[in-house]
Amino acid sequence: MHAKALEEDPSVFDYDGVVDNTKEERKMAKQDEKLKRESRYITQIMHHTKGREREQNVRDSRFATSAACSGAAPPLTHSPGLGRAWLADHLREAVA
């Protein structure tokens, strides 16, 4: 039986070779995964940042409309280097 199996397939009892091949395949798969890996949370952060920017724009426009109707001073605008706009720019640079 042992001789017959060796005649059909000479590598039938080559356990070390099979284990080595399996380890190499796993190692290659890990390396490929590392190359494909992207930041886990940056897309979620960018999505939520855009949502907060939209909400802030809606609040500003409502405040501007109510201020214009009441004759009050216009709302303050955000500084270009501070706040949400700065965070969004900073996150875009981190992704690139």
PyRosetta script that sets phi, psi and omega in degrees:
from pyrosetta import init, pose_from_sequence

init()
pose = pose_from_sequence("MHAKALEEDPSVFDYDGVVDNTKEERKMAKQDEKLKRESRYITQIMHHTKGREREQNVRDSRFATSAACSGAAPPLTHSPGLGRAWLADHLREAVA")
pose.set_psi(1, -44.0)
pose.set_omega(1, 179.4)
pose.set_phi(2, -64.0)
pose.set_psi(2, -43.5)
pose.set_omega(2, -179.6)
pose.set_phi(3, -67.4)
pose.set_psi(3, -37.8)
pose.set_omega(3, 179.8)
pose.set_phi(4, -65.5)
pose.set_psi(4, -41.0)
pose.set_omega(4, 178.3)
pose.set_phi(5, -64.6)
pose.set_psi(5, -39.7)
pose.set_omega(5, 178.1)
pose.set_phi(6, -66.5)
pose.set_psi(6, -33.8)
pose.set_omega(6, 177.7)
pose.set_phi(7, -66.2)
pose.set_psi(7, -41.9)
pose.set_omega(7, -177.9)
pose.set_phi(8, -70.5)
pose.set_psi(8, -43.0)
pose.set_omega(8, -178.7)
pose.set_phi(9, -145.7)
pose.set_psi(9, 108.5)
pose.set_omega(9, -176.4)
pose.set_phi(10, -66.5)
pose.set_psi(10, -18.0)
pose.set_omega(10, -178.6)
pose.set_phi(11, -98.6)
pose.set_psi(11, 16.2)
pose.set_omega(11, -175.0)
pose.set_phi(12, -65.2)
pose.set_psi(12, -30.5)
pose.set_omega(12, -179.3)
pose.set_phi(13, -106.4)
pose.set_psi(13, 20.1)
pose.set_omega(13, -178.8)
pose.set_phi(14, -91.3)
pose.set_psi(14, 71.1)
pose.set_omega(14, -176.6)
pose.set_phi(15, -67.4)
pose.set_psi(15, -41.2)
pose.set_omega(15, -178.8)
pose.set_phi(16, -62.7)
pose.set_psi(16, -38.8)
pose.set_omega(16, 178.3)
pose.set_phi(17, -64.4)
pose.set_psi(17, -39.9)
pose.set_omega(17, 178.7)
pose.set_phi(18, -65.8)
pose.set_psi(18, -44.1)
pose.set_omega(18, 179.7)
pose.set_phi(19, -63.7)
pose.set_psi(19, -42.8)
pose.set_omega(19, 179.1)
pose.set_phi(20, -62.5)
pose.set_psi(20, -42.5)
pose.set_omega(20, 178.6)
pose.set_phi(21, -63.5)
pose.set_psi(21, -40.5)
pose.set_omega(21, 179.9)
pose.set_phi(22, -63.9)
pose.set_psi(22, -43.6)
pose.set_omega(22, 179.0)
pose.set_phi(23, -63.1)
pose.set_psi(23, -40.6)
pose.set_omega(23, 179.4)
pose.set_phi(24, -65.5)
pose.set_psi(24, -40.1)
pose.set_omega(24, 178.5)
pose.set_phi(25, -63.3)
pose.set_psi(25, -42.1)
pose.set_omega(25, 178.2)
pose.set_phi(26, -64.5)
pose.set_psi(26, -41.0)
pose.set_omega(26, 179.7)
pose.set_phi(27, -62.9)
pose.set_psi(27, -43.4)
pose.set_omega(27, 178.8)
pose.set_phi(28, -65.4)
pose.set_psi(28, -38.7)
pose.set_omega(28, 178.8)
pose.set_phi(29, -63.9)
pose.set_psi(29, -40.3)
pose.set_omega(29, 178.4)
pose.set_phi(30, -64.6)
pose.set_psi(30, -41.5)
pose.set_omega(30, 179.6)
pose.set_phi(31, -64.4)
pose.set_psi(31, -41.1)
pose.set_omega(31, 177.5)
pose.set_phi(32, -63.4)
pose.set_psi(32, -40.2)
pose.set_omega(32, 179.8)
pose.set_phi(33, -64.6)
pose.set_psi(33, -39.2)
pose.set_omega(33, 179.0)
pose.set_phi(34, -64.3)
pose.set_psi(34, -37.0)
pose.set_omega(34, 179.1)
pose.set_phi(35, -69.0)
pose.set_psi(35, -36.0)
pose.set_omega(35, -178.4)
pose.set_phi(36, -80.9)
pose.set_psi(36, -20.2)
pose.set_omega(36, -171.9)
pose.set_phi(37, -61.5)
pose.set_psi(37, 133.4)
pose.set_omega(37, 175.7)
pose.set_phi(38, -115.6)
pose.set_psi(38, 171.7)
pose.set_omega(38, 177.2)
pose.set_phi(39, -61.8)
pose.set_psi(39, 136.2)
pose.set_omega(39, -174.8)
pose.set_phi(40, -71.4)
pose.set_psi(40, -43.1)
pose.set_omega(40, -166.6)
pose.set_phi(41, -109.1)
pose.set_psi(41, -7.9)
pose.set_omega(41, -173.2)
pose.set_phi(42, -63.5)
pose.set_psi(42, -35.4)
pose.set_omega(42, 179.4)
pose.set_phi(43, -67.4)
pose.set_psi(43, -38.0)
pose.set_omega(43, 177.5)
pose.set_phi(44, -66.8)
pose.set_psi(44, -42.0)
pose.set_omega(44, 179.8)
pose.set_phi(45, -62.7)
pose.set_psi(45, -44.1)
pose.set_omega(45, 179.3)
pose.set_phi(46, -62.9)
pose.set_psi(46, -40.7)
pose.set_omega(46, 179.6)
pose.set_phi(47, -62.7)
pose.set_psi(47, -45.9)
pose.set_omega(47, -179.2)
pose.set_phi(48, -69.2)
pose.set_psi(48, -34.1)
pose.set_omega(48, 177.4)
pose.set_phi(49, -64.0)
pose.set_psi(49, -43.2)
pose.set_omega(49, 177.8)
pose.set_phi(50, -63.9)
pose.set_psi(50, -38.5)
pose.set_omega(50, 177.1)
pose.set_phi(51, -62.8)
pose.set_psi(51, -42.6)
pose.set_omega(51, 178.3)
pose.set_phi(52, -66.5)
pose.set_psi(52, -35.2)
pose.set_omega(52, 176.8)
pose.set_phi(53, -63.6)
pose.set_psi(53, -43.0)
pose.set_omega(53, 177.9)
pose.set_phi(54, -62.0)
pose.set_psi(54, -43.5)
pose.set_omega(54, 178.8)
pose.set_phi(55, -62.0)
pose.set_psi(55, -41.7)
pose.set_omega(55, 179.5)
pose.set_phi(56, -64.9)
pose.set_psi(56, -40.1)
pose.set_omega(56, 178.1)
pose.set_phi(57, -63.3)
pose.set_psi(57, -40.4)
pose.set_omega(57, 177.7)
pose.set_phi(58, -63.6)
pose.set_psi(58, -44.7)
pose.set_omega(58, 179.0)
pose.set_phi(59, -62.2)
pose.set_psi(59, -43.4)
pose.set_omega(59, 179.6)
pose.set_phi(60, -62.7)
pose.set_psi(60, -42.6)
pose.set_omega(60, -178.6)
pose.set_phi(61, -68.3)
pose.set_psi(61, -37.4)
pose.set_omega(61, 176.3)
pose.set_phi(62, -64.7)
pose.set_psi(62, -42.3)
pose.set_omega(62, 179.7)
pose.set_phi(63, -65.3)
pose.set_psi(63, -41.2)
pose.set_omega(63, 179.4)
pose.set_phi(64, -64.2)
pose.set_psi(64, -39.7)
pose.set_omega(64, 179.2)
pose.set_phi(65, -65.2)
pose.set_psi(65, -45.5)
pose.set_omega(65, -179.7)
pose.set_phi(66, -68.8)
pose.set_psi(66, -35.4)
pose.set_omega(66, 178.5)
pose.set_phi(67, -68.3)
pose.set_psi(67, -38.0)
pose.set_omega(67, 179.8)
pose.set_phi(68, -67.1)
pose.set_psi(68, -36.4)
pose.set_omega(68, 179.3)
pose.set_phi(69, -70.1)
pose.set_psi(69, -34.8)
pose.set_omega(69, -177.3)
pose.set_phi(70, -91.9)
pose.set_psi(70, -7.6)
pose.set_omega(70, 179.0)
pose.set_phi(71, 81.3)
pose.set_psi(71, 15.4)
pose.set_omega(71, 179.2)
pose.set_phi(72, -79.9)
pose.set_psi(72, 173.4)
pose.set_omega(72, 179.9)
pose.set_phi(73, -67.3)
pose.set_psi(73, 149.8)
pose.set_omega(73, 178.4)
pose.set_phi(74, -66.5)
pose.set_psi(74, 156.7)
pose.set_omega(74, -179.0)
pose.set_phi(75, -68.0)
pose.set_psi(75, 153.9)
pose.set_omega(75, 177.0)
pose.set_phi(76, -72.9)
pose.set_psi(76, 142.7)
pose.set_omega(76, 176.6)
pose.set_phi(77, -94.9)
pose.set_psi(77, 159.6)
pose.set_omega(77, -178.7)
pose.set_phi(78, -78.1)
pose.set_psi(78, 143.7)
pose.set_omega(78, 175.3)
pose.set_phi(79, -67.0)
pose.set_psi(79, 143.1)
pose.set_omega(79, -176.9)
pose.set_phi(80, -64.8)
pose.set_psi(80, -27.7)
pose.set_omega(80, -176.7)
pose.set_phi(81, -95.5)
pose.set_psi(81, 3.0)
pose.set_omega(81, -175.2)
pose.set_phi(82, -125.2)
pose.set_psi(82, 164.2)
pose.set_omega(82, 169.1)
pose.set_phi(83, 74.0)
pose.set_psi(83, -147.8)
pose.set_omega(83, -171.8)
pose.set_phi(84, -63.5)
pose.set_psi(84, -41.0)
pose.set_omega(84, -178.5)
pose.set_phi(85, -63.0)
pose.set_psi(85, -42.0)
pose.set_omega(85, 178.2)
pose.set_phi(86, -62.5)
pose.set_psi(86, -44.5)
pose.set_omega(86, 179.9)
pose.set_phi(87, -61.6)
pose.set_psi(87, -44.1)
pose.set_omega(87, 180.0)
pose.set_phi(88, -62.5)
pose.set_psi(88, -44.3)
pose.set_omega(88, 178.0)
pose.set_phi(89, -62.9)
pose.set_psi(89, -43.0)
pose.set_omega(89, 179.9)
pose.set_phi(90, -61.7)
pose.set_psi(90, -41.9)
pose.set_omega(90, 179.8)
pose.set_phi(91, -69.2)
pose.set_psi(91, -37.2)
pose.set_omega(91, 177.2)
pose.set_phi(92, -63.1)
pose.set_psi(92, -40.0)
pose.set_omega(92, 177.9)
pose.set_phi(93, -66.2)
pose.set_psi(93, -35.6)
pose.set_omega(93, 180.0)
pose.set_phi(94, -66.9)
pose.set_psi(94, -33.7)
pose.set_omega(94, -179.8)
pose.set_phi(95, -72.4)
pose.set_psi(95, -40.4)
pose.set_omega(95, -176.6)
pose.set_phi(96, -73.3)
pose.dump_pdb("model.pdb")
